[in-house]
Amino acid sequence: MASEPFVCAICEREIEMRWNTHGPDRVVPPVCRYCESHYGSRTKLTAGSFMDRRKAKQIGALAEALSGKAHCMQWSQRHGRA
C-alpha cells in the first residue's frame, strides 16, 4: 500500500511516497529527507528510540529553517533587498 504524497514543510516540494515507505532512511512527513538532514544537522541526539530521535530531528530542522527565514526577513527590512 503506497502512502499519499505530501508537500515538505520546509522546501515546499511535493514528495512522492511510493518508494520511501520502509527502512531507516524512509521519508517521515511533514519534512523530506533532504531538509531533515540539511537543516537538522545541528541536532545531535543520543538517547531515545529511533523514531523519537527522527521526530526530534525534524522539529530541530523546522526550527532552524524558521530561524533562517526570520533572519532573512529581518535583514531585508533593515537594509532592503540586495
Buried (B, 14 or more C-beta within 10 A) or exposed (E): EEBEEBEBBBBEEEBEBEEBEEEEEEBBBEBBBBBBEBBBEEBEEEEEEEEEBBBBBBEBBBBBBEEEEEEEEEEEEEEEEE
